[in-house]
Amino acid sequence: MRPARRPYNNPAARWTFCTLCHHRGYHSRADAKAVRKRHPGEKGLAVFVCPHTTGLFHIGHRPDALSNGQIDRQRLRNQAARTAGDRRG
């Protein structure tokens, strides 16, 4: 008989909700990558740093403007910070 699965061995169970981004936040890049690999058939998912909370990583689709080179990561972070400021106020 196999032992019960422990949540600390399962990266999908180790996350915190980011109220500013409205995404699950994983506490390590390795956990986020492991969870990304569990999404069958999902192409284009990227692991990225949360622009609001230090130490969190999110999984999501890259914006087309970032992939096309129309904006850079710094501008994307600035837009996210402005959006979060609007949600707080």
Salt bridges, closest charged atoms under 4 A:
ASP31 OD1 - ARG14 NH2 2.71
GLU42 OE1 - HIS61 NE2 3.64
